[in-house]
Amino acid sequence: MMVLADKKEVLKEIIENADEKLMSLMIALANEYNDAPEYSQQEMEEFHRIRDKMLAHPETTYTPEKAFRLIRNKRQ
């Protein structure tokens, strides 16, 4: 397993040889990573509560396919 210092060194080498397209992709990825929302402990607990409720009663939840179908039908 690579340590952080090794990973940074590999990235430096990649950056030195990168073309414009790769650099744009890496910048976009870094921006997305840095803009990722941070959730409070209370928000995370609520997410887990909702998830646990859904998992405990799968008969009352939609599959992704059914949810997509319902959304598409409402838009028509």
Residue, then its C-alpha position, 0 to 999 in steps of 0.5 A: m500500500m502506498v503512503l501519502a508521500d508516495k502518492k503525491e510523488v506519483l501525482k507530481e510525475i503525472i502532472e509533469n507529463a500531463d496534457e491539457k485535457l488531463m490537467s482539466l480533468m484533474i482540476a475539475l476532480a479536485n474542485e469537486y472534492n473540495d466542494a463536497p458538502e460536509y454534514s453535521q453529526q445530526e444530519m448523518e444520524e437522520f440519514h442513517r435513521i431514514r436508511d435504516k427505516m427503508l431497509a427494515h421495510p423494503e416493501t414500502t420503498y421503490t426500486p431505482e427502476k420503479a422510481f425512474r419510471l414514476i418520475r418519467n410518467k409524471r413528467q409526461 
